[in-house]
Amino acid sequence: MAAVAGAPLRELAAVYLPALRDLPGTQPVDMTDLLIVGAAASRLDRLIRPPGTSGGRPAVTSGP
């Protein structure tokens, strides 16, 4: 569990910490690009799962 939870932190460290950035040869993503990717991902999520849907899971209904 700790390995899975720590993976994103290690990936971010490899991109943003200068000492670790040299190992894989990465460059930090600037804020503009990060916002563009975030907006695109949010829009794509809305296209795949429109608001009001259960995301592929059966809807919970009450009643007889």
C-alpha positions as CSV (number, residue, x, y, z in Angstrom):
1,M,0.0,0.0,0.0
2,A,2.8,2.4,0.9
3,A,4.5,1.7,-2.4
4,V,1.4,2.6,-4.4
5,A,0.8,5.7,-2.4
6,G,4.4,6.8,-2.7
7,A,4.7,6.3,-6.5
8,P,3.1,9.7,-7.5
9,L,5.3,11.5,-5.0
10,R,8.4,9.8,-6.4
11,E,7.3,10.8,-9.9
12,L,6.8,14.4,-9.0
13,A,10.1,14.5,-7.2
14,A,11.8,13.2,-10.3
15,V,10.3,16.0,-12.3
16,Y,10.5,18.9,-9.9
17,L,13.6,18.4,-7.6
18,P,16.8,19.5,-9.5
19,A,19.0,16.8,-8.0
20,L,16.6,14.0,-9.1
21,R,15.7,15.7,-12.4
22,D,19.1,15.0,-13.9
23,L,18.8,11.2,-13.5
24,P,15.9,10.6,-15.9
25,G,16.6,13.9,-17.8
26,T,13.1,15.3,-17.2
27,Q,12.0,19.0,-17.3
28,P,9.4,20.5,-15.0
29,V,6.0,21.2,-16.6
30,D,5.1,24.9,-16.4
31,M,1.8,26.0,-14.9
32,T,0.2,26.9,-18.2
33,D,0.7,23.4,-19.6
34,L,-0.4,21.8,-16.4
35,L,-3.7,23.8,-16.5
36,I,-4.3,22.9,-20.1
37,V,-3.8,19.2,-19.4
38,G,-6.0,19.4,-16.3
39,A,-8.8,21.2,-18.2
40,A,-8.6,18.6,-21.1
41,A,-8.7,15.7,-18.6
42,S,-11.7,17.2,-16.9
43,R,-13.5,17.8,-20.2
44,L,-12.7,14.3,-21.4
45,D,-14.1,12.8,-18.1
46,R,-17.3,14.7,-18.6
47,L,-17.6,13.4,-22.2
48,I,-17.0,9.8,-21.0
49,R,-19.2,10.1,-17.9
50,P,-21.8,12.9,-18.2
51,P,-23.0,14.5,-15.0
52,G,-25.8,12.4,-13.3
53,T,-24.4,9.1,-14.4
54,S,-22.9,6.6,-12.0
55,G,-19.7,6.1,-13.9
56,G,-20.5,2.6,-15.1
57,R,-21.7,1.3,-11.8
58,P,-25.3,0.3,-11.3
59,A,-27.4,3.1,-10.0
60,V,-28.7,2.7,-6.5
61,T,-32.5,3.1,-6.4
62,S,-35.0,2.8,-3.7
63,G,-38.5,1.6,-3.8
64,P,-40.3,-1.6,-4.6
